[in-house]
């Protein structure tokens, strides 16, 4: 008997017309082959470049801060680290409401508007970077605003998970996340390049002059070179406009997943309202966390992050109204499931590491390998003499994120074949060893007058960390897709990605603080301890003899 005529299923219908799809049965093989596959993959191929631009706009401050340093902007290294951290925590917090947007507003409506929203921080950043005399808070505001790009991952993953059958979850989500994560690599390659060009002619403003040597993937850019740093923001406008139109005309809302989206205008209002709410706890937490003159500096980071997460959830729960309130309440049910919490920890290992190291690596290379570390006359180690043989962060920092993103679909594909948790176990063990090793190398480099001799080993170990985290991203997607039903898998993917995205805040702060203290290795040893704990969590939940779910 044909799969489409089994009891309890409906006959296969023709391909739906228009953006709203009423009938969606991806687990029905006949429906999938005749109708579902074409729609699902079309939405996936549009989703990927939109997500790529989201990552690029979110992560661009990791590169911008390096070039601000090279151009002589009047800010300290510590102040520049705050820009990367602010972008990181903003993007993480934005993922909390983004986790719920697909059910509330529909996939097409959400991906279109959140992609179009990226135009604001892209243009605003381009304008601000033309004014090095502006106060630090102006740049911090742009970094905060760029968090919209980080939030897009949660809605994108939640959306794509609803289109594919369980047997293809690892592959589909691995493709969406892995190729979307190329936004980090694309940004790290494109920004140094476009900053050397009068990309927009008279409309792009005047160049500045490099005070220190810079670089890009093909080598050094010498001091004295004209530099259009504003193109770091303006360049994304060229892709965001056509991409937004492609999302609007090519994507779909699944009515089985998003039954009460209302009109597009009503959906846009929900998205804008929830995203606006997310900025409130973010700004409040940053004000309490950041030191004067930006904030009060009264909170420790490990207190600030949980407060930010709880505040964001409370704001969403209390400020939602009407049908939106009911839908948000339904999706809060994921927090009563123990697997939500285990998968959150495991996703921090994988994506948290990927995005955190992507944000922190450029400045870490600049600070650790850009200076000679020698004792002064009193025997105190100093870190202020420029290293003439320093590797350029802009030449090498893109390689790790490139490897991590490229290998992610492979992790999903392998996990679809052998099970997600066994793959997660293996990569977690690799990350424990690699993190300890890179910490040791950082310690050696930070105590050397010729730190560049340790750079090949440092970079190789970080590439290993990125590769393992990329494979683990694919394996955790597979596990979530198998454990949770279709109504919960999307919100769980969004929630876990939101918590993991705080890695973009934690890693720059932890590594920056430990470099400042003269002990950069402590940061990497701490990460290794966390990976080891999660190794035990994964074994307990999914690999031991009486596991809750065996190797999903």
C-alpha positions as CSV (number, residue, x, y, z in Angstrom):
1,X,0.0,0.0,0.0
2,X,1.3,3.5,-0.9
3,X,2.5,5.5,2.1
4,X,0.1,8.3,1.3
5,X,-3.0,6.0,1.6
6,X,-2.2,4.5,5.0
7,X,-5.0,5.0,7.6
8,X,-4.7,8.3,9.4
9,X,-2.9,10.1,6.5
10,X,-4.3,12.3,3.8
11,X,-3.8,11.9,0.1
12,X,-0.9,13.7,-1.5
13,X,-1.9,17.1,-2.7
14,X,-0.3,19.4,-5.4
15,X,2.3,21.9,-4.4
16,X,0.8,24.7,-2.3
17,X,0.6,28.1,-3.9
18,X,1.4,31.3,-2.1
19,X,3.6,31.9,1.0
20,X,1.3,30.1,3.5
21,X,1.4,26.3,3.4
22,X,-1.6,24.7,5.1
23,X,-0.8,21.0,4.6
24,X,2.7,19.9,5.8
25,X,3.6,16.2,6.5
26,X,7.3,15.7,6.1
27,X,7.3,12.3,7.8
28,X,4.9,11.0,5.1
29,X,7.3,9.7,2.5
30,X,5.0,10.1,-0.5
31,X,4.2,13.7,0.5
32,X,7.9,14.5,1.1
33,X,9.0,13.2,-2.3
34,X,6.1,14.7,-4.3
35,X,5.8,18.1,-2.6
36,X,7.7,18.6,0.7
37,X,11.3,18.2,-0.5
38,X,11.1,21.0,-3.1
39,X,9.6,23.5,-0.6
40,X,11.9,22.5,2.3
41,X,15.1,22.8,0.3
42,X,14.0,26.1,-1.3
43,X,13.5,27.6,2.1
44,X,16.8,26.1,3.3
45,X,18.8,27.6,0.4
46,X,17.4,31.0,1.0
47,X,17.8,30.7,4.8
48,X,21.5,30.0,4.5
49,X,22.8,33.3,3.0
50,X,20.3,35.3,5.2
51,X,21.8,33.6,8.2
52,X,25.3,34.1,6.9
53,X,24.7,37.9,6.8
54,X,23.3,37.8,10.3
55,X,26.5,36.2,11.6
56,X,28.6,38.7,9.6
57,X,26.9,41.7,11.0
58,X,26.9,40.2,14.5
59,X,30.6,39.2,14.5
60,X,32.1,42.1,12.6
61,X,33.2,43.8,15.8
62,X,35.9,41.2,16.3
63,X,37.6,42.5,13.2
64,X,36.6,46.2,13.5
65,X,38.2,46.5,17.0
66,X,41.5,45.2,15.6
67,X,41.4,47.8,12.9
68,X,40.3,50.6,15.3
69,X,43.5,49.8,17.2
70,X,45.6,49.9,14.0
71,X,44.0,53.2,13.0
72,X,44.7,54.8,16.4
73,X,41.2,55.3,17.6
74,X,41.5,56.9,21.1
75,X,40.4,53.8,23.1
76,X,42.4,51.3,25.2
77,X,42.6,47.6,24.5
78,X,40.2,46.9,27.4
79,X,37.7,49.4,26.0
80,X,37.9,47.7,22.6
81,X,37.3,44.3,24.2
82,X,34.0,45.7,25.6
83,X,32.7,46.3,22.1
84,X,33.2,42.7,21.1
85,X,31.6,41.6,24.4
86,X,28.6,43.9,24.1
87,X,27.9,42.6,20.6
88,X,28.2,39.0,21.9
89,X,25.8,39.4,24.8
90,X,23.3,41.4,22.8
91,X,23.2,38.7,20.1
92,X,22.8,36.0,22.8
93,X,19.9,37.8,24.5
94,X,18.2,38.5,21.2
95,X,18.1,34.7,20.6
96,X,15.7,34.3,23.6
97,X,12.7,36.0,21.9
98,X,13.9,34.8,18.5
99,X,13.4,31.2,19.8
100,X,9.7,31.8,19.9
101,X,9.2,33.9,16.8
102,X,8.5,31.2,14.2
103,X,5.3,30.0,16.0
104,X,4.1,33.5,16.7
105,X,4.9,35.2,13.4
106,X,5.6,32.5,10.8
107,X,8.9,31.5,9.1
108,X,8.7,33.7,6.0
109,X,7.6,36.8,7.9
110,X,10.3,36.3,10.6
111,X,13.3,35.6,8.3
112,X,12.4,38.5,6.0
113,X,12.0,41.1,8.7
114,X,15.0,40.0,10.8
115,X,17.2,40.0,7.7
116,X,16.0,43.5,6.7
117,X,16.6,44.7,10.3
118,X,20.3,44.1,9.8
119,X,20.5,47.1,7.5
120,X,20.2,49.4,10.5
121,X,23.3,48.3,12.4
122,X,25.3,47.9,9.1
123,X,24.6,51.5,8.0
124,X,24.9,52.9,11.6
125,X,28.2,51.3,12.1
126,X,29.5,52.6,8.8
127,X,28.5,56.1,9.9
128,X,30.0,55.9,13.4
129,X,33.3,54.6,12.1
130,X,33.9,57.7,10.1
131,X,34.0,59.7,13.4
132,X,36.9,58.5,15.6
133,X,36.3,61.5,17.8
134,X,32.9,60.2,18.9
135,X,32.6,59.0,22.4
136,X,33.0,55.3,23.3
137,X,29.2,54.9,24.0
138,X,28.4,55.7,20.3
139,X,30.4,52.6,19.2
140,X,29.0,50.5,22.1
141,X,25.5,51.4,20.9
142,X,26.3,50.1,17.4
143,X,27.8,46.9,18.9
144,X,24.6,46.5,20.9
145,X,22.5,47.0,17.8
146,X,24.4,44.5,15.8
147,X,23.1,41.8,18.2
148,X,20.1,41.5,16.0
149,X,22.3,39.4,13.7
150,X,23.1,37.0,16.5
151,X,19.5,36.6,17.4
152,X,18.7,35.5,13.8
153,X,20.3,32.1,14.3
154,X,17.6,31.0,16.8
155,X,14.7,31.9,14.5
156,X,16.5,30.5,11.5
157,X,17.3,27.1,13.1
158,X,13.8,26.9,14.6
159,X,12.3,27.6,11.2
160,X,14.4,25.0,9.2
161,X,13.8,22.3,11.8
162,X,10.0,22.4,11.0
163,X,10.5,21.7,7.3
164,X,12.5,18.5,7.4
165,X,11.7,14.9,8.6
166,X,13.6,13.6,11.6
167,X,15.8,11.4,9.5
168,X,17.3,14.5,7.8
169,X,17.4,16.8,10.8
170,X,21.2,16.5,11.4
171,X,22.0,17.1,7.7
172,X,19.5,20.0,7.2
173,X,20.3,21.8,10.4
174,X,24.0,21.2,9.9
175,X,23.8,22.8,6.4
176,X,21.9,25.8,7.7
177,X,24.1,26.4,10.6
178,X,27.4,25.3,9.0
179,X,27.0,27.3,5.8
180,X,25.3,30.1,7.8
181,X,28.3,30.2,10.1
182,X,30.5,31.0,7.1
183,X,29.3,34.5,7.9
184,X,32.0,34.6,10.6
185,X,34.7,33.6,8.0
186,X,33.2,35.7,5.2
187,X,33.2,38.7,7.5
188,X,36.8,38.1,8.5
189,X,37.9,37.9,4.9
190,X,35.7,40.5,3.4
191,X,36.1,43.3,5.9
192,X,39.9,43.6,5.7
193,X,39.5,43.6,1.9
194,X,36.8,46.2,1.6
195,X,38.5,48.5,4.0
196,X,41.3,48.9,1.4
197,X,38.9,50.1,-1.3
198,X,36.8,53.2,-2.0
199,X,33.9,50.8,-2.3
200,X,31.1,53.4,-2.5
201,X,33.0,56.2,-4.1
202,X,32.0,59.7,-2.9
203,X,29.1,58.2,-0.9
204,X,31.5,56.1,1.3
205,X,33.3,59.0,2.9
206,X,37.0,59.8,3.3
207,X,39.7,57.2,4.2
208,X,41.8,57.2,7.3
209,X,45.5,56.3,7.5
210,X,46.8,53.2,9.2
211,X,49.0,54.0,12.1
212,X,50.2,50.4,12.6
213,X,50.7,47.6,10.2
214,X,47.5,45.6,9.4
215,X,46.8,42.7,7.2
216,X,44.3,40.5,5.3
217,X,44.3,36.9,4.1
218,X,47.1,37.5,1.6
219,X,49.5,39.2,3.9
220,X,50.5,42.5,5.4
221,X,49.0,45.9,4.8
222,X,51.6,48.5,5.7
223,X,51.2,51.5,8.0
224,X,50.4,54.6,6.0
225,X,47.8,52.8,3.8
226,X,44.5,54.7,3.2
227,X,41.8,52.7,5.0
228,X,38.0,53.0,4.6
229,X,37.1,51.3,8.0
230,X,33.5,52.5,7.5
231,X,33.1,49.9,4.7
232,X,33.1,47.2,7.5
233,X,29.4,48.2,7.9
234,X,28.5,49.6,4.6
235,X,29.6,46.5,2.6
236,X,26.7,44.4,3.9
237,X,24.1,46.7,2.5
238,X,24.9,45.4,-1.0
239,X,23.8,41.9,0.0
240,X,21.1,42.6,2.6
241,X,18.8,44.4,0.2
242,X,18.5,41.6,-2.4
243,X,18.5,38.9,0.3
244,X,15.6,40.6,2.1
245,X,13.6,40.5,-1.2
246,X,14.5,36.9,-1.8
247,X,13.2,35.9,1.7
248,X,9.9,37.7,1.1
249,X,9.2,36.2,-2.3
250,X,10.8,32.8,-1.9
251,X,10.1,31.5,1.6
252,X,7.0,30.1,3.3
253,X,5.0,30.1,6.5
254,X,4.0,26.7,7.7
255,X,0.4,27.1,9.1
256,X,0.7,23.7,10.9
257,X,3.6,25.3,12.9
258,X,2.4,28.9,13.0
259,X,-1.4,28.8,13.0
260,X,-2.1,32.3,14.2
261,X,0.4,34.6,12.6
262,X,-2.3,37.1,11.4
263,X,-1.4,39.5,8.6
264,X,2.2,40.3,7.7
265,X,1.9,43.6,9.4
266,X,0.6,42.0,12.6
267,X,3.5,39.5,12.4
268,X,6.0,42.3,12.0
269,X,4.6,44.1,15.0
270,X,5.0,40.9,17.1
271,X,8.6,40.5,16.0
272,X,9.5,44.1,16.5
273,X,7.8,44.2,19.9
274,X,9.6,41.1,21.3
275,X,13.0,42.2,19.9
276,X,12.6,45.6,21.5
277,X,11.8,44.0,24.8
278,X,15.0,42.0,24.6
279,X,17.1,45.1,24.6
280,X,15.8,46.2,28.0
281,X,17.4,43.5,30.2
282,X,20.5,43.6,28.0
283,X,21.1,47.3,28.5
284,X,20.3,47.0,32.2
285,X,22.7,44.1,32.7
286,X,25.5,45.9,30.7
287,X,25.0,49.0,32.8
288,X,25.5,47.1,36.0
289,X,28.4,45.0,34.6
290,X,30.5,47.4,32.5
291,X,33.0,49.6,34.4
292,X,32.7,53.4,34.6
293,X,32.3,55.6,32.7
294,X,30.0,53.3,30.7
295,X,28.3,51.6,33.6
296,X,28.5,51.0,37.4
297,X,30.7,47.9,37.3
298,X,29.0,46.3,40.3
299,X,28.2,42.9,38.9
300,X,30.5,39.9,38.3
301,X,30.1,38.4,34.8
302,X,29.0,35.1,36.2
303,X,26.2,36.9,38.1
304,X,25.3,39.2,35.2
305,X,24.7,36.5,32.6
306,X,22.1,34.5,34.6
307,X,20.4,37.7,35.6
308,X,20.2,38.7,32.0
309,X,18.7,35.4,30.9
310,X,16.1,35.4,33.7
311,X,15.2,39.0,33.1
312,X,14.7,38.4,29.4
313,X,12.4,35.4,30.0
314,X,10.4,37.4,32.6
315,X,10.1,40.3,30.3
316,X,8.8,38.1,27.6
317,X,6.4,36.2,29.9
318,X,5.0,39.4,31.5
319,X,4.9,41.7,28.6
320,X,3.3,39.4,26.1
321,X,-0.5,39.9,25.6
322,X,-3.5,38.4,23.8
323,X,-2.8,35.3,21.7
324,X,0.9,36.1,21.8
325,X,0.8,35.5,25.6
326,X,-0.9,32.1,25.2
327,X,1.7,31.0,22.5
328,X,4.6,32.1,24.6
329,X,3.3,30.2,27.6
330,X,2.9,27.0,25.6
331,X,6.5,27.2,24.5
332,X,7.8,27.7,28.0
333,X,6.9,24.1,28.5
334,X,10.3,23.1,27.2
335,X,11.8,24.2,30.5
336,X,10.1,21.3,32.3
337,X,11.9,18.8,30.1
338,X,15.2,17.5,31.5
339,X,16.7,17.1,28.0
340,X,16.3,20.9,27.4
341,X,18.9,21.4,30.1
342,X,21.3,18.6,29.1
343,X,21.3,19.7,25.5
344,X,21.8,23.3,26.6
345,X,25.1,22.4,28.3
346,X,26.2,20.3,25.3
347,X,25.4,23.0,22.9
348,X,27.5,25.5,24.9
349,X,30.4,23.1,24.4
350,X,30.0,23.2,20.6
351,X,28.5,26.4,19.4
352,X,29.5,28.4,22.5
353,X,33.1,27.5,21.9
354,X,32.8,28.2,18.1
355,X,31.4,31.7,18.5
356,X,33.3,32.6,21.6
357,X,36.7,31.8,20.1
358,X,35.7,33.5,16.8
359,X,35.0,36.7,18.7
360,X,38.1,36.5,20.9
361,X,40.8,35.1,18.6
362,X,41.6,38.2,16.5
363,X,42.4,40.4,19.6
364,X,44.1,37.5,21.3
365,X,46.5,37.0,18.4
366,X,47.2,40.8,18.3
367,X,47.9,41.1,22.0
368,X,49.8,37.8,22.6
369,X,51.9,37.7,19.5
370,X,51.9,41.4,18.5
371,X,54.3,42.3,21.4
372,X,57.6,41.1,22.8
373,X,57.2,39.9,26.4
374,X,60.4,40.8,28.2
375,X,61.4,41.7,31.8
376,X,62.2,45.3,32.6
377,X,65.2,46.4,34.7
378,X,63.4,45.3,37.9
379,X,62.6,41.9,36.5
380,X,58.9,42.6,36.0
381,X,57.5,41.1,32.8
382,X,56.4,43.8,30.3
383,X,54.1,43.4,27.3
384,X,54.4,46.8,25.5
385,X,57.3,46.5,23.0
386,X,56.0,45.9,19.5
387,X,57.0,42.6,17.9
388,X,58.5,43.3,14.4
389,X,57.8,39.6,13.4
390,X,54.2,39.6,14.6
391,X,51.6,37.6,12.6
392,X,48.6,39.7,11.6
393,X,45.4,38.7,13.2
394,X,43.5,39.7,10.0
395,X,45.6,37.3,8.0
396,X,45.1,34.2,10.1
397,X,42.0,34.6,12.4
398,X,39.5,33.5,9.7
399,X,41.0,30.0,9.3
400,X,39.6,28.5,12.5
401,X,36.0,29.7,12.0
402,X,36.2,28.6,8.3
403,X,37.2,25.1,9.3
404,X,34.5,24.9,12.0
405,X,31.8,26.1,9.7
406,X,32.9,24.0,6.7
407,X,33.0,20.8,8.8
408,X,29.6,21.3,10.5
409,X,27.4,19.7,7.8
410,X,29.7,16.7,7.9
411,X,29.1,16.4,11.7
412,X,25.3,16.3,11.0
413,X,25.6,13.8,8.2
414,X,27.8,11.4,10.3
415,X,25.4,11.8,13.3
416,X,22.5,10.9,11.1
417,X,24.3,7.6,10.3
418,X,25.8,6.6,13.7
419,X,23.9,8.7,16.3
420,X,24.5,12.1,17.6
421,X,25.6,11.5,21.2
422,X,28.5,9.1,20.3
423,X,29.9,11.9,18.0
424,X,29.4,14.5,20.8
425,X,31.3,12.3,23.2
426,X,34.3,11.9,20.9
427,X,34.6,15.6,20.0
428,X,34.2,16.6,23.7
429,X,37.2,14.5,24.6
430,X,39.2,16.1,21.8
431,X,38.3,19.5,23.0
432,X,39.4,18.8,26.6
433,X,42.9,17.8,25.3
434,X,43.2,20.6,22.7
435,X,42.1,23.3,25.2
436,X,44.7,22.2,27.7
437,X,47.4,22.2,25.0
438,X,46.5,25.6,23.6
439,X,46.6,27.0,27.1
440,X,50.1,25.7,27.6
441,X,51.2,27.2,24.3
442,X,49.7,30.6,25.2
443,X,51.6,30.6,28.5
444,X,54.9,29.9,26.7
445,X,54.2,32.7,24.1
446,X,53.2,35.3,26.7
447,X,56.5,34.8,28.5
448,X,58.7,35.0,25.4
449,X,60.6,37.8,23.7
450,X,59.9,35.9,20.4
451,X,56.3,34.7,20.7
452,X,55.9,34.2,17.0
453,X,57.8,30.9,17.3
454,X,54.8,29.5,19.1
455,X,52.2,30.8,16.7
456,X,52.1,27.8,14.2
457,X,51.3,25.4,17.2
458,X,48.9,27.9,18.7
459,X,47.0,28.3,15.4
460,X,47.0,24.5,14.7
461,X,45.5,23.7,18.1
462,X,42.8,26.4,17.7
463,X,41.9,25.0,14.3
464,X,41.5,21.6,16.0
465,X,39.2,23.2,18.6
466,X,37.2,24.8,15.8
467,X,36.9,21.6,13.8
468,X,35.8,19.6,16.9
469,X,33.2,22.3,17.8
470,X,31.9,22.3,14.2
471,X,31.4,18.5,14.1
472,X,29.8,18.7,17.6
473,X,27.3,21.4,16.4
474,X,26.0,18.9,13.8
475,X,25.8,16.1,16.3
476,X,23.8,18.2,18.8
477,X,21.4,19.3,16.1
478,X,20.7,15.6,15.3
479,X,20.2,14.8,19.0
480,X,17.6,17.6,19.5
481,X,15.8,16.6,16.4
482,X,15.4,13.1,17.6
483,X,14.6,13.6,21.2
484,X,11.9,16.4,20.9
485,X,8.7,16.4,18.9
486,X,8.1,18.8,16.1
487,X,6.4,21.4,18.3
488,X,9.2,21.6,20.8
489,X,12.3,20.9,18.7
490,X,12.3,24.5,17.2
491,X,12.0,26.3,20.5
492,X,14.6,24.0,22.1
493,X,17.1,24.7,19.3
494,X,16.4,28.4,19.7
495,X,16.8,28.3,23.5
496,X,20.0,26.2,23.5
497,X,21.5,28.4,20.8
498,X,20.6,31.5,22.9
499,X,22.4,30.2,26.0
500,X,25.4,29.0,24.0
501,X,25.7,32.4,22.2
502,X,26.7,33.9,25.5
503,X,30.1,32.3,24.6
504,X,30.5,35.3,22.4
505,X,30.5,37.4,25.5
506,X,32.2,35.1,27.9
507,X,35.2,34.1,25.8
508,X,36.5,37.6,25.0
509,X,36.0,38.7,28.6
510,X,37.6,35.6,30.2
511,X,40.5,35.5,27.7
512,X,41.0,39.3,27.9
513,X,41.0,39.3,31.7
514,X,43.5,36.5,31.9
515,X,45.8,38.1,29.4
516,X,45.6,41.3,31.4
517,X,46.5,39.3,34.5
518,X,49.4,37.7,32.7
519,X,47.9,34.2,32.8
520,X,46.2,33.5,29.5
521,X,46.5,29.8,30.0
522,X,44.0,29.9,32.9
523,X,41.2,30.8,30.5
524,X,41.8,27.7,28.4
525,X,42.3,25.4,31.4
526,X,38.9,26.6,32.7
527,X,37.3,25.8,29.4
528,X,38.8,22.3,29.4
529,X,37.3,21.6,32.9
530,X,33.9,22.6,31.5
531,X,34.3,20.3,28.5
532,X,35.2,17.4,30.8
533,X,32.0,18.0,32.9
534,X,29.9,18.0,29.8
535,X,31.6,14.8,28.7
536,X,30.1,13.2,31.8
537,X,26.7,14.8,31.2
538,X,26.5,13.4,27.7
539,X,27.5,9.9,28.8
540,X,25.0,9.9,31.7
541,X,22.0,11.1,29.6
542,X,22.6,9.3,26.3
543,X,25.4,6.7,26.3
544,X,25.4,4.7,29.6
545,X,23.6,1.3,29.8
546,X,20.4,2.8,31.2
547,X,20.5,6.2,29.5
548,X,17.3,8.2,29.2
549,X,17.6,8.1,25.4
550,X,20.2,5.8,23.9
551,X,22.6,7.6,21.4
552,X,19.9,9.7,19.8
